[in-house]
Amino acid sequence: MSDQNTAKLNMWVRVDGLGNFVNGTNESRPFGIMPKDGKWVQIQKKICCASTDSIIIFSNTTTTNITAIQSSDGRINLTGLNIANGQYLAVVLPNGYDYSFTVTTATFLGKTMTNSEIYHAGSDIGTISSPGALTSTSTSFTVSAAVSNQYLSILS
Protein backbone atom coordinates (compact mmCIF):
# COMPACT_ATOMS: atom_id res chain seq x y z
CA MET A 1 0.00 0.00 0.00
CA SER A 2 1.45 3.31 -0.92
CA ASP A 3 0.66 6.53 0.92
CA GLN A 4 -2.58 5.44 2.55
CA ASN A 5 -4.14 8.51 4.16
CA THR A 6 -5.41 7.18 7.49
CA ALA A 7 -6.76 10.61 8.45
CA LYS A 8 -9.90 9.64 6.50
CA LEU A 9 -10.29 6.32 8.36
CA ASN A 10 -11.85 5.24 11.66
CA MET A 11 -10.13 2.67 13.88
CA TRP A 12 -12.22 -0.24 15.21
CA VAL A 13 -11.34 -2.96 17.74
CA ARG A 14 -13.41 -6.11 18.22
CA VAL A 15 -14.60 -6.88 21.76
CA ASP A 16 -15.69 -10.16 23.33
CA GLY A 17 -18.88 -10.78 25.33
CA LEU A 18 -17.34 -9.16 28.42
CA GLY A 19 -16.29 -6.02 26.54
CA ASN A 20 -12.56 -6.93 26.45
CA PHE A 21 -10.47 -6.01 23.40
CA VAL A 22 -9.67 -9.05 21.24
CA ASN A 23 -5.97 -9.26 20.29
CA GLY A 24 -5.09 -8.52 16.68
CA THR A 25 -8.54 -7.31 15.60
CA ASN A 26 -7.87 -3.60 15.11
CA GLU A 27 -9.08 -2.45 11.68
CA SER A 28 -9.07 0.86 9.83
CA ARG A 29 -12.30 1.54 7.94
CA PRO A 30 -13.57 4.54 5.93
CA PHE A 31 -15.92 6.90 7.74
CA GLY A 32 -19.42 5.45 8.05
CA ILE A 33 -18.39 1.82 7.50
CA MET A 34 -18.41 -0.40 10.60
CA PRO A 35 -16.89 -3.90 10.55
CA LYS A 36 -19.40 -6.75 10.42
CA ASP A 37 -19.59 -10.02 12.35
CA GLY A 38 -19.18 -9.47 16.06
CA LYS A 39 -19.21 -6.55 18.44
CA TRP A 40 -16.87 -3.66 17.61
CA VAL A 41 -15.82 -0.49 19.45
CA GLN A 42 -14.62 2.61 17.64
CA ILE A 43 -11.39 4.09 18.99
CA GLN A 44 -11.77 7.84 19.26
CA LYS A 45 -9.11 9.81 17.42
CA LYS A 46 -8.79 12.55 19.99
CA ILE A 47 -9.51 11.56 23.56
CA CYS A 48 -7.83 14.54 25.22
CA CYS A 49 -4.76 16.56 25.45
CA ALA A 50 -2.61 18.81 23.31
CA SER A 51 -2.28 18.24 19.58
CA THR A 52 1.30 17.02 20.11
CA ASP A 53 0.48 14.40 22.78
CA SER A 54 0.20 10.68 22.12
CA ILE A 55 -1.82 8.12 24.08
CA ILE A 56 -1.18 4.51 25.06
CA ILE A 57 -4.11 2.38 26.25
CA PHE A 58 -3.35 -0.54 28.56
CA SER A 59 -6.06 -3.23 28.44
CA ASN A 60 -6.32 -6.34 30.61
CA THR A 61 -8.17 -9.43 29.38
CA THR A 62 -6.83 -11.90 31.97
CA THR A 63 -7.57 -13.05 35.50
CA THR A 64 -4.36 -11.46 36.81
CA ASN A 65 -4.09 -7.76 37.64
CA ILE A 66 -1.74 -5.09 36.28
CA THR A 67 -0.27 -3.61 39.45
CA ALA A 68 2.19 -0.98 38.13
CA ILE A 69 3.14 0.92 34.97
CA GLN A 70 6.41 2.86 35.08
CA SER A 71 8.62 4.62 32.56
CA SER A 72 12.38 4.26 32.81
CA ASP A 73 12.86 8.03 33.20
CA GLY A 74 10.31 8.27 36.07
CA ARG A 75 7.95 10.66 34.23
CA ILE A 76 5.21 8.04 34.44
CA ASN A 77 5.13 6.19 37.77
CA LEU A 78 1.76 4.52 38.34
CA THR A 79 2.08 2.14 41.29
CA GLY A 80 -0.57 0.57 43.47
CA LEU A 81 -2.77 -0.11 40.44
CA ASN A 82 -5.38 -2.83 40.29
CA ILE A 83 -6.29 -3.05 36.59
CA ALA A 84 -8.41 -6.20 36.50
CA ASN A 85 -9.99 -8.26 33.73
CA GLY A 86 -12.03 -6.06 31.40
CA GLN A 87 -10.51 -2.80 32.60
CA TYR A 88 -8.21 -0.41 30.79
CA LEU A 89 -6.11 2.67 31.51
CA ALA A 90 -5.19 5.43 29.06
CA VAL A 91 -1.85 7.18 29.65
CA VAL A 92 -0.85 10.44 27.95
CA LEU A 93 2.63 10.57 26.39
CA PRO A 94 3.49 14.29 26.29
CA ASN A 95 4.83 15.63 23.00
CA GLY A 96 5.22 12.24 21.34
CA TYR A 97 8.13 11.42 23.63
CA ASP A 98 9.96 8.05 23.43
CA TYR A 99 9.41 5.80 26.45
CA SER A 100 10.61 2.51 27.87
CA PHE A 101 7.87 1.03 30.04
CA THR A 102 7.90 -1.65 32.70
CA VAL A 103 4.52 -3.24 33.34
CA THR A 104 4.14 -5.29 36.54
CA THR A 105 1.53 -8.03 36.86
CA ALA A 106 0.44 -10.17 39.81
CA THR A 107 1.36 -13.38 37.92
CA PHE A 108 2.86 -14.04 34.52
CA LEU A 109 2.60 -17.75 33.66
CA GLY A 110 0.62 -18.28 30.46
CA LYS A 111 0.19 -14.53 29.89
CA THR A 112 1.06 -12.57 26.75
CA MET A 113 1.46 -8.85 26.04
CA THR A 114 0.61 -7.70 22.53
CA ASN A 115 1.22 -4.09 21.49
CA SER A 116 0.23 -2.20 18.35
CA GLU A 117 -0.21 1.28 16.92
CA ILE A 118 -3.95 1.81 16.48
CA TYR A 119 -4.04 5.32 15.04
CA HIS A 120 -1.52 7.64 13.50
CA ALA A 121 -2.02 11.23 12.50
CA GLY A 122 -0.34 12.46 9.36
CA SER A 123 2.87 10.95 8.06
CA ASP A 124 4.59 10.24 11.39
CA ILE A 125 4.48 6.54 12.17
CA GLY A 126 5.58 5.47 15.64
CA THR A 127 6.78 2.08 16.75
CA ILE A 128 5.99 -0.05 19.77
CA SER A 129 7.70 -3.30 20.67
CA SER A 130 5.57 -6.31 21.59
CA PRO A 131 7.07 -8.52 24.34
CA GLY A 132 4.95 -11.59 23.55
CA ALA A 133 4.88 -14.33 26.19
CA LEU A 134 5.65 -12.98 29.66
CA THR A 135 8.67 -14.47 31.44
CA SER A 136 8.41 -12.62 34.77
CA THR A 137 6.03 -10.39 36.71
CA SER A 138 7.89 -7.30 35.36
CA THR A 139 7.80 -6.93 31.57
CA SER A 140 9.52 -4.13 29.66
CA PHE A 141 8.86 -2.70 26.21
CA THR A 142 9.61 0.52 24.33
CA VAL A 143 7.41 2.90 22.40
CA SER A 144 8.75 5.51 20.01
CA ALA A 145 5.66 7.70 20.01
CA ALA A 146 4.98 9.86 17.01
CA VAL A 147 3.05 13.07 17.69
CA SER A 148 -0.73 12.56 18.16
CA ASN A 149 -0.58 8.79 17.64
CA GLN A 150 -2.38 6.18 19.75
CA TYR A 151 -1.09 2.80 20.90
CA LEU A 152 -2.76 -0.27 22.41
CA SER A 153 -1.13 -2.67 24.88
CA ILE A 154 -3.19 -5.80 25.64
CA LEU A 155 -2.41 -8.25 28.44
CA SER A 156 -4.00 -11.58 27.51
DRENDO-1510 file (C-alpha; in Angstrom, 1 decimal, always signed):
<recs>
REC; n; res; u; v; w
REC; 1; MET; +0.0; +0.0; +0.0 .
REC; 2; SER; +1.4; +3.3; -0.9 .
REC; 3; ASP; +0.7; +6.5; +0.9 .
REC; 4; GLN; -2.6; +5.4; +2.5 .
REC; 5; ASN; -4.1; +8.5; +4.2 .
REC; 6; THR; -5.4; +7.2; +7.5 .
REC; 7; ALA; -6.8; +10.6; +8.5 .
REC; 8; LYS; -9.9; +9.6; +6.5 .
REC; 9; LEU; -10.3; +6.3; +8.4 .
REC; 10; ASN; -11.9; +5.2; +11.7 .
REC; 11; MET; -10.1; +2.7; +13.9 .
REC; 12; TRP; -12.2; -0.2; +15.2 .
REC; 13; VAL; -11.3; -3.0; +17.7 .
REC; 14; ARG; -13.4; -6.1; +18.2 .
REC; 15; VAL; -14.6; -6.9; +21.8 .
REC; 16; ASP; -15.7; -10.2; +23.3 .
REC; 17; GLY; -18.9; -10.8; +25.3 .
REC; 18; LEU; -17.3; -9.2; +28.4 .
REC; 19; GLY; -16.3; -6.0; +26.5 .
REC; 20; ASN; -12.6; -6.9; +26.4 .
REC; 21; PHE; -10.5; -6.0; +23.4 .
REC; 22; VAL; -9.7; -9.1; +21.2 .
REC; 23; ASN; -6.0; -9.3; +20.3 .
REC; 24; GLY; -5.1; -8.5; +16.7 .
REC; 25; THR; -8.5; -7.3; +15.6 .
REC; 26; ASN; -7.9; -3.6; +15.1 .
REC; 27; GLU; -9.1; -2.5; +11.7 .
REC; 28; SER; -9.1; +0.9; +9.8 .
REC; 29; ARG; -12.3; +1.5; +7.9 .
REC; 30; PRO; -13.6; +4.5; +5.9 .
REC; 31; PHE; -15.9; +6.9; +7.7 .
REC; 32; GLY; -19.4; +5.4; +8.0 .
REC; 33; ILE; -18.4; +1.8; +7.5 .
REC; 34; MET; -18.4; -0.4; +10.6 .
REC; 35; PRO; -16.9; -3.9; +10.5 .
REC; 36; LYS; -19.4; -6.8; +10.4 .
REC; 37; ASP; -19.6; -10.0; +12.3 .
REC; 38; GLY; -19.2; -9.5; +16.1 .
REC; 39; LYS; -19.2; -6.6; +18.4 .
REC; 40; TRP; -16.9; -3.7; +17.6 .
REC; 41; VAL; -15.8; -0.5; +19.5 .
REC; 42; GLN; -14.6; +2.6; +17.6 .
REC; 43; ILE; -11.4; +4.1; +19.0 .
REC; 44; GLN; -11.8; +7.8; +19.3 .
REC; 45; LYS; -9.1; +9.8; +17.4 .
REC; 46; LYS; -8.8; +12.5; +20.0 .
REC; 47; ILE; -9.5; +11.6; +23.6 .
REC; 48; CYS; -7.8; +14.5; +25.2 .
REC; 49; CYS; -4.8; +16.6; +25.4 .
REC; 50; ALA; -2.6; +18.8; +23.3 .
REC; 51; SER; -2.3; +18.2; +19.6 .
REC; 52; THR; +1.3; +17.0; +20.1 .
REC; 53; ASP; +0.5; +14.4; +22.8 .
REC; 54; SER; +0.2; +10.7; +22.1 .
REC; 55; ILE; -1.8; +8.1; +24.1 .
REC; 56; ILE; -1.2; +4.5; +25.1 .
REC; 57; ILE; -4.1; +2.4; +26.3 .
REC; 58; PHE; -3.3; -0.5; +28.6 .
REC; 59; SER; -6.1; -3.2; +28.4 .
REC; 60; ASN; -6.3; -6.3; +30.6 .
REC; 61; THR; -8.2; -9.4; +29.4 .
REC; 62; THR; -6.8; -11.9; +32.0 .
REC; 63; THR; -7.6; -13.1; +35.5 .
REC; 64; THR; -4.4; -11.5; +36.8 .
REC; 65; ASN; -4.1; -7.8; +37.6 .
REC; 66; ILE; -1.7; -5.1; +36.3 .
REC; 67; THR; -0.3; -3.6; +39.5 .
REC; 68; ALA; +2.2; -1.0; +38.1 .
REC; 69; ILE; +3.1; +0.9; +35.0 .
REC; 70; GLN; +6.4; +2.9; +35.1 .
REC; 71; SER; +8.6; +4.6; +32.6 .
REC; 72; SER; +12.4; +4.3; +32.8 .
REC; 73; ASP; +12.9; +8.0; +33.2 .
REC; 74; GLY; +10.3; +8.3; +36.1 .
REC; 75; ARG; +8.0; +10.7; +34.2 .
REC; 76; ILE; +5.2; +8.0; +34.4 .
REC; 77; ASN; +5.1; +6.2; +37.8 .
REC; 78; LEU; +1.8; +4.5; +38.3 .
REC; 79; THR; +2.1; +2.1; +41.3 .
REC; 80; GLY; -0.6; +0.6; +43.5 .
REC; 81; LEU; -2.8; -0.1; +40.4 .
REC; 82; ASN; -5.4; -2.8; +40.3 .
REC; 83; ILE; -6.3; -3.0; +36.6 .
REC; 84; ALA; -8.4; -6.2; +36.5 .
REC; 85; ASN; -10.0; -8.3; +33.7 .
REC; 86; GLY; -12.0; -6.1; +31.4 .
REC; 87; GLN; -10.5; -2.8; +32.6 .
REC; 88; TYR; -8.2; -0.4; +30.8 .
REC; 89; LEU; -6.1; +2.7; +31.5 .
REC; 90; ALA; -5.2; +5.4; +29.1 .
REC; 91; VAL; -1.8; +7.2; +29.7 .
REC; 92; VAL; -0.8; +10.4; +27.9 .
REC; 93; LEU; +2.6; +10.6; +26.4 .
REC; 94; PRO; +3.5; +14.3; +26.3 .
REC; 95; ASN; +4.8; +15.6; +23.0 .
REC; 96; GLY; +5.2; +12.2; +21.3 .
REC; 97; TYR; +8.1; +11.4; +23.6 .
REC; 98; ASP; +10.0; +8.0; +23.4 .
REC; 99; TYR; +9.4; +5.8; +26.4 .
REC; 100; SER; +10.6; +2.5; +27.9 .
REC; 101; PHE; +7.9; +1.0; +30.0 .
REC; 102; THR; +7.9; -1.7; +32.7 .
REC; 103; VAL; +4.5; -3.2; +33.3 .
REC; 104; THR; +4.1; -5.3; +36.5 .
REC; 105; THR; +1.5; -8.0; +36.9 .
REC; 106; ALA; +0.4; -10.2; +39.8 .
REC; 107; THR; +1.4; -13.4; +37.9 .
REC; 108; PHE; +2.9; -14.0; +34.5 .
REC; 109; LEU; +2.6; -17.8; +33.7 .
REC; 110; GLY; +0.6; -18.3; +30.5 .
REC; 111; LYS; +0.2; -14.5; +29.9 .
REC; 112; THR; +1.1; -12.6; +26.8 .
REC; 113; MET; +1.5; -8.9; +26.0 .
REC; 114; THR; +0.6; -7.7; +22.5 .
REC; 115; ASN; +1.2; -4.1; +21.5 .
REC; 116; SER; +0.2; -2.2; +18.4 .
REC; 117; GLU; -0.2; +1.3; +16.9 .
REC; 118; ILE; -3.9; +1.8; +16.5 .
REC; 119; TYR; -4.0; +5.3; +15.0 .
REC; 120; HIS; -1.5; +7.6; +13.5 .
REC; 121; ALA; -2.0; +11.2; +12.5 .
REC; 122; GLY; -0.3; +12.5; +9.4 .
REC; 123; SER; +2.9; +11.0; +8.1 .
REC; 124; ASP; +4.6; +10.2; +11.4 .
REC; 125; ILE; +4.5; +6.5; +12.2 .
REC; 126; GLY; +5.6; +5.5; +15.6 .
REC; 127; THR; +6.8; +2.1; +16.8 .
REC; 128; ILE; +6.0; -0.1; +19.8 .
REC; 129; SER; +7.7; -3.3; +20.7 .
REC; 130; SER; +5.6; -6.3; +21.6 .
REC; 131; PRO; +7.1; -8.5; +24.3 .
REC; 132; GLY; +4.9; -11.6; +23.5 .
REC; 133; ALA; +4.9; -14.3; +26.2 .
REC; 134; LEU; +5.7; -13.0; +29.7 .
REC; 135; THR; +8.7; -14.5; +31.4 .
REC; 136; SER; +8.4; -12.6; +34.8 .
REC; 137; THR; +6.0; -10.4; +36.7 .
REC; 138; SER; +7.9; -7.3; +35.4 .
REC; 139; THR; +7.8; -6.9; +31.6 .
REC; 140; SER; +9.5; -4.1; +29.7 .
REC; 141; PHE; +8.9; -2.7; +26.2 .
REC; 142; THR; +9.6; +0.5; +24.3 .
REC; 143; VAL; +7.4; +2.9; +22.4 .
REC; 144; SER; +8.8; +5.5; +20.0 .
REC; 145; ALA; +5.7; +7.7; +20.0 .
REC; 146; ALA; +5.0; +9.9; +17.0 .
REC; 147; VAL; +3.1; +13.1; +17.7 .
REC; 148; SER; -0.7; +12.6; +18.2 .
REC; 149; ASN; -0.6; +8.8; +17.6 .
REC; 150; GLN; -2.4; +6.2; +19.7 .
REC; 151; TYR; -1.1; +2.8; +20.9 .
REC; 152; LEU; -2.8; -0.3; +22.4 .
REC; 153; SER; -1.1; -2.7; +24.9 .
REC; 154; ILE; -3.2; -5.8; +25.6 .
REC; 155; LEU; -2.4; -8.2; +28.4 .
REC; 156; SER; -4.0; -11.6; +27.5 .
</recs>
